Amino acid sequence: MLELKGLRKTFSLYSGYTTALSDFNLTVPAGQFVTIVGSNGAGKSTLLNAVAGSVQCEEGSICLDGRYIQDRPEHRRALFVSRVFQDPAAGTASDLTIAEHMALAKKRGQWMGLRRAVTRAVVHDCREQLAILGLGLEERPHSKVKELSGGQRQALALLLALINKPRLLLLDEHTAALDPSTAKLVMNLTRSLVEKQQITTLMVTHNINHALDIGQRTLMMDSGQIVMDLAGGERDALTVEELIKKFAEKRRDAVLSDRSLLTS
């Protein structure tokens, strides 16, 4: 369903260039939930940016549902790729009401015209959708989003991202800015909503527990490449400590390999 081949992305720095993705390859079947972990600078967010279209790779192809999309701009990909960011404020507009957000999300990619967007029917549908979250927001459709807590706002952003059942959902550390109890609530909502709709999902996280607990597959990235790809019984049997140990071994192998090249 999603196929990435030979992606390469470099960024220019004052000290030269850094490679964020290096000959990156990945195939994700339809409906699979993939969690992605790795240290800072491993290329995780760049990967999501490349798939979403917010950064353009110098090399490689991105194929979604049999269509090559690497040349499509970000706003065109947004018709079938949804995203929830780390910052709860990034996926919503502070001065718009909850109902206004829902009306816009429902019309994504459609011709809108000059007519009232928030009708009684929209508000009724909005209340039904918000009730799924279990946060009491169905009683507040006309509240501005800036009046919500960070967790409520992130839960709303998740609902908006899934409202039209996208072909692909990208989650970029979407619970990292929340307190532990709120992060747990949003993660449980994520699990429930994604599994119900069977949405193909890539989720970047620094929380190893989340990485192993949710979804069907876990990728470990380092230096712009996949160094571990775990699924099935192998993944289910791993503890957090064992995964960290495996990653440390992989990184040590890479360092030793680099040193051998330099001294040969």
C-alpha positions in Angstrom: 0.0 0.0 0.0 2.9 2.4 0.9 6.2 1.8 -0.8 9.3 4.0 -0.3 12.3 3.3 -2.5 15.8 4.8 -2.3 14.8 8.0 -0.4 17.7 10.4 0.1 17.5 13.7 1.9 20.3 16.0 2.9 20.2 19.3 4.8 22.7 22.1 4.5 24.3 23.3 7.7 26.9 25.9 8.6 29.4 23.2 9.0 28.5 21.4 5.8 25.8 18.8 5.0 24.0 16.2 7.1 22.1 13.2 5.6 18.7 12.7 7.2 17.6 9.8 4.9 20.1 7.5 3.1 18.8 5.0 0.5 15.8 4.5 2.7 13.5 1.7 1.7 10.2 0.6 3.3 7.0 -1.3 2.3 3.9 -1.1 4.5 0.9 -3.3 3.7 -2.6 -1.7 3.8 -4.0 -1.4 7.3 -0.7 -2.0 9.1 0.2 0.2 12.2 3.9 0.8 12.3 5.7 2.4 15.2 9.1 4.1 14.6 11.8 4.7 17.2 15.3 6.0 17.2 17.6 8.5 18.8 17.5 12.3 18.0 18.7 12.9 14.5 17.9 9.4 13.3 15.7 10.8 10.5 12.3 9.9 11.9 10.5 13.2 11.5 12.2 13.8 8.1 10.7 10.5 7.0 7.2 11.7 7.9 7.9 15.1 6.3 9.0 13.3 3.1 5.9 11.2 3.0 3.6 14.2 3.8 5.3 16.4 1.2 6.6 19.1 3.5 10.2 18.3 2.4 11.3 17.0 -1.0 13.9 14.3 -1.3 16.8 14.6 -3.8 16.4 10.9 -4.8 13.8 8.1 -4.5 10.2 7.4 -5.0 7.0 7.3 -2.8 4.2 5.1 -4.0 0.8 5.1 -2.3 -2.0 2.7 -3.5 0.0 2.2 -6.8 0.4 5.9 -7.5 3.7 7.8 -7.3 3.2 10.9 -5.2 6.7 12.2 -4.6 6.2 15.0 -7.1 2.8 16.1 -5.7 2.8 19.2 -3.4 1.9 18.8 0.3 -1.7 20.2 -0.1 -2.4 17.7 -2.8 -1.2 14.8 -0.7 -3.4 16.1 2.2 -6.4 14.7 0.3 -5.4 11.2 1.3 -2.6 11.7 3.9 -3.5 13.0 7.4 -1.1 14.0 10.1 -1.1 14.8 13.8 1.9 16.8 15.1 3.7 16.9 18.5 2.5 20.4 19.3 -1.3 20.3 20.0 -1.5 23.8 18.6 -0.1 22.7 15.2 -3.1 20.8 14.0 -5.8 23.3 15.0 -6.6 27.0 14.8 -7.0 28.7 18.1 -9.8 31.1 17.2 -12.0 28.6 15.4 -14.7 26.7 17.2 -14.8 22.9 17.5 -17.8 22.8 15.1 -15.9 25.0 12.6 -13.0 22.7 12.7 -15.3 19.7 12.1 -17.0 21.4 9.2 -13.7 22.2 7.5 -12.4 18.7 8.1 -15.5 17.1 6.6 -15.1 19.2 3.4 -11.4 18.6 2.9 -10.7 18.3 -0.8 -14.3 19.2 -1.8 -15.7 22.3 -3.3 -17.0 24.5 -0.5 -18.6 27.6 -2.1 -19.9 30.6 -0.3 -22.5 29.3 2.1 -22.9 28.7 5.8 -20.5 26.0 6.9 -21.8 25.4 10.4 -25.4 24.3 10.0 -27.7 22.4 12.5 -26.9 19.2 10.7 -23.2 19.9 11.0 -23.5 20.6 14.7 -25.5 17.4 15.2 -22.9 15.3 13.4 -20.2 17.2 15.4 -21.8 16.2 18.7 -22.0 12.5 17.6 -18.3 12.4 16.5 -17.1 14.2 19.6 -19.0 11.8 21.9 -16.6 9.1 20.6 -13.7 10.8 22.5 -15.4 10.5 25.9 -14.2 13.9 27.0 -17.5 15.8 27.2 -16.7 18.0 24.1 -20.0 17.1 22.6 -21.5 19.6 25.0 -19.2 22.3 23.7 -19.3 22.4 19.9 -19.2 26.2 19.9 -16.2 26.6 22.2 -13.1 28.0 20.6 -10.2 25.5 20.5 -7.9 27.8 22.5 -10.2 27.2 25.5 -9.4 23.5 25.4 -6.7 21.7 27.4 -3.7 20.3 25.5 -5.0 16.8 25.8 -8.5 17.8 24.5 -7.0 19.7 21.7 -4.8 16.8 20.7 -7.7 14.3 20.9 -9.7 16.7 18.6 -6.7 16.9 16.2 -6.7 13.1 16.0 -10.4 13.0 15.3 -10.1 15.6 12.6 -7.3 13.7 11.0 -9.4 10.5 10.8 -12.8 12.0 10.0 -12.7 11.3 6.3 -10.8 8.0 6.7 -7.5 8.9 5.0 -5.4 6.3 3.2 -2.5 7.0 5.5 -2.1 8.5 9.0 1.2 10.1 10.2 1.6 10.6 13.9 4.7 12.6 14.8 5.3 12.1 18.6 1.7 13.2 19.1 1.7 12.5 22.9 5.2 13.8 23.7 3.9 17.3 24.8 1.3 15.8 27.2 1.4 14.8 30.8 1.5 11.0 31.4 -2.2 10.5 32.2 -3.3 12.6 29.3 -0.8 10.9 27.0 -2.2 7.6 28.0 -5.7 8.8 27.2 -4.8 10.1 23.8 -2.8 6.9 23.0 -5.8 4.7 23.9 -7.9 6.8 21.6 -5.3 6.4 18.9 -5.4 2.7 19.3 -9.2 2.5 19.3 -9.9 4.9 16.3 -7.1 3.5 14.1 -8.0 -0.2 14.7 -11.7 0.5 14.1 -11.1 2.1 10.7 -8.1 -0.1 9.8 -6.0 3.0 8.8 -2.4 2.4 7.6 -0.4 4.3 10.2 3.2 5.4 10.8 3.8 6.6 14.3 7.1 8.2 15.5 7.6 8.0 19.2 10.3 8.2 21.9 8.3 6.1 24.2 9.6 2.5 23.8 6.6 1.1 25.8 4.2 2.7 23.3 6.3 1.4 20.4 6.0 -2.2 21.5 2.5 -2.0 22.9 0.6 -0.5 20.0 0.4 -1.6 16.3 1.8 -4.7 14.6 5.4 -3.7 13.6 8.2 -1.6 15.1 11.1 0.0 13.1 14.3 1.2 14.7 16.1 4.0 12.8 19.6 5.2 13.0 21.5 7.6 10.6 18.7 7.8 8.2 18.2 4.1 7.7 16.2 1.2 9.3 18.5 -0.9 11.5 15.8 -3.1 13.0 12.4 -4.2 11.6 10.4 -6.2 14.2 7.0 -7.8 13.8 5.0 -10.9 14.9 6.2 -13.1 17.7 9.7 -11.6 17.7 8.3 -8.2 18.5 5.7 -9.5 21.0 8.4 -11.4 23.0 10.6 -8.3 23.4 10.8 -6.3 26.5 11.8 -2.6 26.6 15.2 -3.5 28.0 15.9 -6.1 25.4 15.0 -3.7 22.6 17.3 -1.0 23.9 20.1 -3.6 24.2 19.5 -4.8 20.6 19.7 -1.2 19.4 22.9 -0.5 21.4 24.5 -3.6 19.8 23.4 -2.4 16.3 24.9 1.0 16.9 28.1 -0.5 18.2 28.4 -2.6 15.1 27.9 0.4 12.9 30.7 2.3 14.8 33.1 -0.6 14.5 32.3 -0.9 10.8 33.0 2.8 10.2 36.3 2.6 12.1 37.5 -0.4 10.1 36.8 1.5 6.9 38.9 4.4 8.1 41.9 2.3 9.1 41.9 0.0 6.1 
